[in-house]
Amino acid sequence: MSYSTNGNRFAIQTFSLSRKFGDLVAVNSIDLSIKEGELFSLLGPNGAGKTTAIKMLCCLLRPSSGTATIMGRDIQKDAIAVKKVIDVSPQETAIAEHLNAWENLSLMGGIHGFAKKEVKKRSAELLEMVGLAKRAKEQVRKFSGGMKRRLSIAMALVSDPQVLFLDEPTLGLDPQSRRGIWEHIAELKGKKTILLTTHYLEEADALADRIAIIDEGKIAALGTPQELKDSISNMQVMVVKAKNLPPDVIEGLKEIYPEVKTAEDGIEIRAKELSFYEIVDYLRPRGVAIQSTSLKQPTLDDVFLHLTGKELRE
């Protein structure tokens, strides 16, 4: 298990990493090589195995089989050394809400054994970075969801880790707060190796250098956002805006074009060859009022549907 291959230094490598819970295979023999300084995203729906993978890489859950290395250190044989070079912002934020932001960061600094002077300096820098400097002395219980997420990321950065794990960092946030978090994460690109899990397609597309699509514990595809889109460049995507589109009509259309998904004010249909007349001739006799049709470029949503046969709902 080499830390460097063909001149590339890998911060994270997994080797047939697997985890079972009884008969359930949560993570199924995944192999990943994530370069130093890369922002890598695991993209998949809830229950796909993302958080289980993070817990194994953070030495919080033992693999059923396979293993992984972080900065060349084995997660099973050298867990203590691994924990010294990583930190995590978990899906469920581990914040003491009765304390203020400054106190939470100071607490983390103490846990990591930093001197008070260093903790003070580091806390001030991080609060400024995540836009909480002016709210540093407020109790965290008064914070919005987005502010708590920003504080959680700052807490994970107190130890100045080489590898940062962000598990669904914008889960449950409104679009404006989500984009604010993206800006802070983008500032870290190239400075840290970041493994970010998400089920938001737009988030992975906007932030990641590379994306691994994970579904039912398996890696379905891996590449840059553009490479993944290019992989289905031979597919056509038609957007049909329409009224009176009952579920049974959509299900019937899937017998002609299997890749149909509901969209705002209508449906999207994907296939290597689409026939406008065939689609219209199917919908209109069934009482569907077609308002417009158009073609669009494939997105990560289209890639996920094509690979898994399922929609990745946000």
C-alpha positions, 0 to 999 in steps of 0.5 A: 500500500504505497503513499505515492504512485506515479508521482502522485501523493495520495492523502486517502486510499481505500482498499476494498473497504467494506462494512456490514451491519448484520446482513446489510452491506453498508459499504461494499468494497470501495477503492479510492485514491484521493490526492493531497490537496484535492477536494473530493466528493462522495455523492449519493442519497441518504443511506448510500454508505457515505457516513459509514465510510467517513466513520471508518476513515476517521477510525470511529468504526472498524471495517468488516473487511479491507482497509484504508490509509490516511497520509500513508498510515493504516486506519486499523494498524495505526489509528492513533497516528491517523487521528493526529492528521485528520479532523471531521465536521460531522453530520450532526454538529458536536457543538456545546450550545450552552457555550459561545462560539469562542468557548467552543473553539477554546474547548477544542484547542484544549482537547488537542493540547494547544497552549492558551496563546495559540488557541486564542490566536487560532480561534480569532483567525477561524472565527474571522474566516467563517464570518462569526467574529462579531458573534463570538461571544453569543451563546450558540443556542441563539445561532441559526442552522447556517451559523452552527454549520460554520462553527462546526467547520471552524471547530474541525480546523482548530487542530489544523488537520492535513485531511478534513472530513465534511459530512453533509456540511449543508444538510437542511440549510436554505439555499442562501446559507448553503451557498455561504458555506460553499464559499468558506469551503472553497477558501480551503481548496488546495490548502487541505485534503477534503473529503466532502459527502453530500446528496446535493448535486449542485454542491458536488458540481460547484466544489469538487475536483472529482466526484465518486457517485455512491449508491447502495454502498458501491461506487457507481462512477468516478471522475471530474464533474465534467467527465461524468457529464461527458460520459452520457454526452450521447444522451438527449434530455428533453424537458416537457413543461405540462399540466395534468400529468398524473403518475400513471401517465408518467409510468406509462411513458417509462415503458417507452423511455425508461429514464423519466423524472419529474421536474418543475412544472413537468417532466424530463426524459432521457434517451440516446434517441428521442422522438418529439412526435412520439412523446406528444402523441403519447401525452396529448390523448391522455389529457396532458396539456403540453406548454413547451418542450426543449432540449438541455445539456446533461447534468449530474442528476442525469448521470445519477439517474442513468447509472442507478435508475433512480432520482437523487432527490434533494 
